Structures are given as C-alpha cells and as structure tokens.
C-alpha cells in the first residue's frame, strides 16, 4: 500500500498535458477483439485500470506490442475463449468494472461471453441490466451461475433489433453497439448515450468497416456487417483530468496552462467552472487558468443559490462533481451539489469537513458548500481515498491546505490518473509517494 505526503499552501505554475481519456480507452481497447487484424491505438493512459484490461487481453492470447507507453498494437487472431471461464479470469476481471466491455465484442465475433460481477469503485449501485437486456433483444440468452459468480451469455444468432434503453448508459450503449456491429440486419438504439467516448468508438468501428449512423445523437443506427478489419485510432484527452486541473489551479491560486485540452470535446465543462467564478482563457486547444485571489459563485437569475448536478451528455459529467465540490470550498458564495447517479459518491465530504470546509451533507445525493472566501485555510489531516475522483478531490484539498496531509489508499487515484505526483512536482507541488 502506498500513500501521498502532501505539504500544501504553495502556488503552482507551469504547463500540464492531460493524459488520454480513461473511459474511452476501456471501450476502444475492448473493441480490438472484433477483428483478427492489427489495431493500433495511441494516447493510451498509463494507469492501473487500463493496464489491467490490456493484461486481460494478453491472458486471452491477444498479441500486444507496446512501442511506447502510450501506444499499443493489438492483434486478436488467436483468442483463447476458454480462458474467459477460468478462475484466473474471474479474479482479474472482477477487479475492473471495465471488463464488462469485453462482452459485446465477444458476443459479436465469438457468439459467447462471460461477465463477472462488476468491480471498480465503491461509489454506489452499478447495474448491468442495460447491457444484459440489450444483448437479449439482439438474440443472446443468459444465465447467472452463483457457484462461479458469472453471467453466462450465448448467442448462436445475433439479429438486429429496435432497442429503447432504460437509461442512457455509456458502457451499456458501447457494449450494445459492439454486439450489433456484426449482427444480421439493422439495430436502432433509442435513448443512446452520446458522450464523446461513444462517438469515438463509433468512428473507430466505422473505420474498421462498420456501418453506424446518428453519431453524436441519442438515436444510433447500426447496419450489421460480416467482417471488421484493422485500423488506427487516437484517444481523446481526458476531460475529467482537464476539469481536475482547472479545480486544482483555482483552489491553489495557481497559474496553470492545460496544453492540448481537447476543447471542442469538453461540452459544458468550462462553463460550469466559470459559474464558480473561475477565469478561463481558451487559447487554441489550450486552457490557461490565471492565478486568482478570489472567485465568486454565481447565482441563478432570480438570486437563488446555484445548483450543479450531473446529467447524461451533453449535461455535466458525474465524474467532475467531486472536483466542483472541493473547488467551491474557497469560493465566495454557496452552491448545492446534487449527485444524482451514485448514492455513495459524496460520502468523502466528512474528510473535507475535518480539514475545515463548510459543507452540509443533506443526504446521500446532495451537499451544500458554503465558501470560505479565503478567510481561513484548510488544515492538513490524514485521510483515505475512497474512489478515483474523490481521491483527486482530496489531493486538491491537501495541496491548498496549510501543513501536512497524508492521503492513504492512493491506488484508487492511480487507477485513473497517470503519474499524478510526478507531474504535479514539475509545476511546484510538494508531494511525496510513500510506501506503507
């Protein structure tokens, strides 16, 4: 186990380059199973969750060349299907929620798949219903086997269908798209997720020979093809990391430039931080956040307290609500944070309260932040990272606090942020990785 020792209260200055998008990478890397031909993927984030998935593919006999840490060439021409029902696969895939993304391409190409109970963050209930119901409507049959902890899926004949998703699940949409890519006939997905990650997956599949239309909308049409070939694909910059760096700059009164931020794919993210009073200058594809002594939270036009909540794209991503919450701590004014999707994601605020933040946790989904207005600094404490995004929120709080903080369980942070301590040290942060 490792921890971070952070001595906060320092203003940072310099350039940060966002890593490749974790959530896109998990979909794109799973999609390489759709073809026996080589698929080259670049801008891959070098993080635990993505490396676990690459390791799973290698255990399945997928050939992986890694000419650099951010580039892989995959070739799935000799996949070992039997490995998918092994105890080793169950243990490895159970560590990673992203392993559910293997089911769609495996059903599409090999007509069977096994899904273990999902792993990943402890942030609340994460249902598989959207995935399973979608597969069923395409012609797959499934059974849950409690003795081995797997959902067993079989699909001798996948056939296109009209699907109305019960929720616009990003992973559910992506999984169904991959399953339908080589089904017989046409599949139409209504209420589809339309996040940039899903758009990127669709564009990659079309480059492989798929026929997907409606990209960027919540209605997708997939005309099944008989074969998909190889391609090259570059992953977008991680919008969650971009948002994290904006919050970091504001909280620590730092002058930071985010280089190659993928501005055209950020949607409402810059505007949500502007609602907190943060000044952002967009210069080409870079975002410059100048040092600000004070930033003031806006109110609604009628003067009522601002509410920031998560919503499917093009709404605000739930992965940044933890960052918005911690950023509001030193603002002037108040904001209500409403986390609709996961019932345990706000439970980390008790640690921020211990540091001196003024936060009222109303219920598992809502918290009110009353800004400190720089009248007092947060104080360093010892705390533990409960999940990826809360972990980085706590790190931002520690970097802004007076004194020393210890953040334990940083493996959660490492799951989603690549060498974050090294990158922050380069712009002046006092952060040390320690082995417990």
SVG drawing of the C-alpha trace seen along z (x, -y; Angstrom):
<svg xmlns="http://www.w3.org/2000/svg" viewBox="-38 -38 48 61">
<polyline fill="none" stroke="black" stroke-width="0.4" points="0.0,0.0 1.2,-3.5 0.3,-7.0 0.9,-10.6 2.6,-13.0 1.5,-16.5 2.6,-19.8 0.1,-22.3 -0.3,-26.1 2.0,-26.5 1.1,-28.3 1.9,-26.2 3.0,-27.4 3.5,-25.7 2.1,-23.5 0.1,-20.3 -0.7,-17.9 -3.8,-15.8 -3.5,-12.0 -5.6,-10.0 -9.2,-9.5 -9.6,-6.5 -13.3,-5.9 -12.7,-6.0 -9.6,-3.7 -11.6,-1.0 -14.1,-0.9 -11.6,-1.2 -9.2,1.5 -12.2,3.9 -13.2,3.3 -9.9,4.8 -11.5,8.2 -13.8,7.5 -11.1,8.2 -8.2,10.6 -6.4,7.8 -3.9,5.4 -5.4,2.4 -3.1,-0.5 -4.2,-2.7 -2.3,-5.8 -2.6,-8.2 -3.4,-5.4 -3.2,-6.5 -0.6,-4.5 -2.9,-3.8 -3.9,-0.8 -7.4,-0.2 -6.3,-0.4 -3.2,1.7 -5.4,4.3 -7.5,4.5 -4.5,4.8 -3.2,7.6 -6.6,9.4 -6.4,9.3 -2.8,10.8 -4.1,13.6 -6.6,14.3 -3.8,14.7 -4.3,11.3 -0.9,10.2 0.2,6.8 3.1,4.8 3.9,1.6 6.3,-0.6 5.8,-3.3 3.9,-3.5 1.0,-5.4 0.8,-3.2 -0.2,0.4 -0.7,2.6 -3.2,5.3 -3.9,8.4 -6.7,10.7 -6.2,13.5 -5.9,16.4 -8.2,15.6 -8.5,18.3 -12.2,18.3 -11.8,21.0 -9.8,18.5 -13.0,16.5 -14.5,19.1 -11.4,19.7 -10.9,18.8 -8.0,16.6 -10.2,14.6 -12.8,14.2 -10.3,12.9 -8.7,10.5 -11.8,9.2 -13.6,8.8 -11.0,6.1 -12.1,3.9 -15.6,2.8 -14.3,2.1 -14.0,5.8 -17.8,5.8 -16.9,4.1 -15.4,7.3 -18.9,9.0 -20.2,7.0 -17.3,7.7 -17.0,11.4 -20.7,12.0 -20.4,10.2 -17.4,12.2 -17.4,15.5 -21.1,15.7 -20.4,16.2 -19.2,14.3 -18.9,14.4 -19.4,11.4 -18.3,11.5 -19.9,9.3 -18.6,5.8 -15.6,4.5 -14.2,0.9 -15.2,-2.0 -17.3,-1.7 -19.5,-4.6 -22.9,-3.0 -25.0,-0.6 -24.0,0.1 -26.5,2.1 -25.8,4.5 -29.4,4.5 -29.0,2.2 -26.2,4.4 -28.0,7.8 -31.4,6.6 -29.8,5.2 -27.9,8.4 -31.1,10.4 -33.0,8.3 -30.2,9.0 -30.8,12.7 -28.4,13.6 -29.5,15.9 -28.0,15.5 -28.0,17.3 -26.4,16.2 -24.4,19.0 -24.0,18.2 -21.5,21.0 -18.9,19.3 -20.2,15.7 -20.5,15.3 -23.3,14.3 -23.1,16.8 -24.1,15.4 -24.6,17.4 -25.8,16.0 -25.7,18.5 -27.5,16.0 -27.4,12.3 -30.1,10.4 -30.7,6.6 -33.5,5.1 -35.0,1.8 -33.9,1.1 -35.1,-1.6 -32.6,-1.8 -34.0,-2.2 -31.1,-4.7 -28.5,-6.3 -25.7,-4.2 -22.3,-5.0 -20.9,-1.5 -24.3,0.1 -24.6,-1.8 -21.0,-1.0 -21.4,2.7 -24.6,3.0 -23.0,1.1 -20.2,3.6 -22.5,6.6 -24.7,5.2 -21.8,4.4 -21.8,7.9 -25.4,8.9 -27.6,9.8 -29.8,6.9 -30.2,3.4 -30.2,2.3 -31.6,-1.0 -30.7,-2.2 -33.0,-4.9 -32.0,-6.8 -28.4,-6.0 -25.6,-7.7 -23.9,-10.3 -20.8,-11.1 -17.6,-11.9 -16.3,-8.4 -19.2,-6.7 -18.8,-9.0 -15.1,-8.0 -15.9,-4.3 -18.4,-4.6 -15.9,-6.4 -13.3,-3.8 -15.7,-1.0 -16.7,-2.7 -13.0,-2.9 -12.9,0.8 -15.8,1.3 -18.9,1.0 -22.0,-1.0 -23.1,-3.2 -25.1,-6.4 -26.5,-9.0 -23.2,-9.5 -23.4,-12.3 -27.1,-11.8 -29.2,-9.7 -30.5,-7.6 -28.0,-5.3 -28.5,-3.0 -26.1,-0.1 -26.3,1.9 -24.7,5.3 -21.6,6.3 -20.0,9.7 -16.4,8.6 -14.4,5.9 -10.8,5.1 -7.9,3.4 -7.4,-0.4 -5.5,-3.1 -7.1,-5.2 -6.1,-8.1 -7.8,-8.5 -9.0,-12.0 -7.5,-14.0 -9.2,-13.0 -11.9,-15.6 -12.0,-14.6 -8.4,-15.3 -8.8,-18.7 -11.6,-19.5 -9.4,-18.3 -6.6,-20.6 -9.0,-23.6 -10.1,-23.0 -6.5,-22.5 -5.5,-25.8 -8.4,-27.7 -8.0,-26.1 -4.2,-26.7 -4.3,-30.2 -2.0,-28.8 -1.2,-29.9 -1.6,-26.8 -1.8,-26.1 -3.5,-22.9 -2.0,-22.1 -3.9,-20.1 -7.1,-20.0 -9.4,-18.8 -11.5,-21.9 -14.1,-21.1 -15.0,-17.9 -15.4,-19.4 -19.0,-20.4 -20.3,-22.4 -17.3,-21.7 -15.6,-25.1 -18.9,-26.9 -19.6,-25.0 -16.3,-26.1 -17.0,-29.7 -20.2,-29.5 -17.9,-29.1 -16.2,-32.4 -13.1,-30.8 -11.4,-32.7 -10.6,-30.5 -8.8,-31.7 -9.1,-29.3 -6.1,-29.7 -6.4,-27.4 -6.6,-24.0 -5.1,-25.1 -6.8,-26.4 -5.0,-29.0 -6.2,-29.5 -4.5,-32.6 -3.9,-32.9 -7.0,-34.3 -7.1,-35.6 -10.9,-35.2 -13.6,-33.7 -17.3,-34.2 -20.0,-31.6 -22.8,-32.9 -26.4,-32.7 -29.4,-32.0 -31.1,-35.0 -33.7,-35.2 -30.9,-35.3 -31.3,-31.8 -28.4,-29.5 -26.7,-27.9 -27.2,-24.1 -24.8,-22.0 -25.9,-18.5 -24.9,-15.6 -26.8,-14.7 -26.2,-12.5 -24.2,-14.2 -24.4,-16.9 -25.1,-17.6 -22.4,-17.8 -20.4,-14.6 -20.8,-13.0 -17.1,-12.3 -16.4,-16.0 -18.9,-16.7 -16.3,-15.8 -13.9,-18.3 -16.5,-21.0 -17.4,-20.4 -13.9,-20.8 -13.2,-23.8 -16.2,-25.6 -14.7,-25.4 -12.6,-28.5 -15.1,-30.4 -17.2,-33.4 -20.9,-32.3 -22.7,-28.9 -23.6,-26.1 -25.7,-23.0 -24.1,-19.9 -26.6,-17.3 -25.1,-13.9 -28.0,-12.0 -26.4,-8.9 -24.4,-7.3 -25.6,-7.2 -22.2,-6.9 -20.1,-9.4 -20.5,-12.3 -19.5,-10.4 -15.9,-11.7 -17.0,-15.2 -16.6,-14.2 -12.8,-14.4 -13.1,-17.9 -15.2,-19.0 -12.4,-17.7 -10.0,-19.9 -12.2,-23.0 -14.5,-23.1 -18.1,-24.4 -20.2,-21.7 -23.6,-20.4 -24.3,-16.8 -28.1,-16.9 -28.5,-13.3 -26.5,-10.7 -27.1,-12.7 -26.9,-16.4 -24.3,-18.6 -24.3,-22.4 -20.9,-24.1 -20.6,-27.4 -17.4,-29.1 -14.7,-30.1 -13.8,-33.2 -10.1,-32.6 -10.8,-33.8 -9.2,-30.7 -7.1,-27.9 -7.9,-24.2 -5.7,-22.3 -3.8,-19.2 -5.0,-15.8 -4.6,-12.1 -7.3,-10.7 -8.0,-7.8 -9.1,-7.9 -12.4,-6.1 -12.6,-6.2 -10.8,-7.7 -12.5,-11.1 -12.9,-11.7 -9.2,-10.8 -8.2,-13.6 -10.6,-16.0 -8.9,-15.2 -5.5,-15.7 -6.6,-19.1 -7.8,-20.0 -4.4,-18.8 -2.4,-20.9 -4.4,-24.0 -4.2,-23.3 -1.8,-24.6 0.5,-22.0 1.0,-18.3 -1.6,-15.9 -1.3,-12.1 -3.6,-10.5 -3.8,-6.7 -5.2,-4.2 -3.8,-6.1 -4.1,-3.0 -7.6,-4.4 -6.1,-7.6 -3.5,-5.6 -6.4,-3.7 -7.4,-6.9 -4.5,-9.4 -1.2,-8.7 1.9,-9.5 0.0,-12.4 2.6,-13.0 5.5,-13.3 3.5,-15.7 2.5,-17.9 6.0,-18.1 7.2,-19.5 4.9,-22.6 6.0,-23.1 3.8,-20.8 5.4,-19.3 4.2,-15.8 6.0,-12.5 4.8,-9.0 5.5,-6.8 5.3,-3.0 3.4,-1.9"/>
</svg>
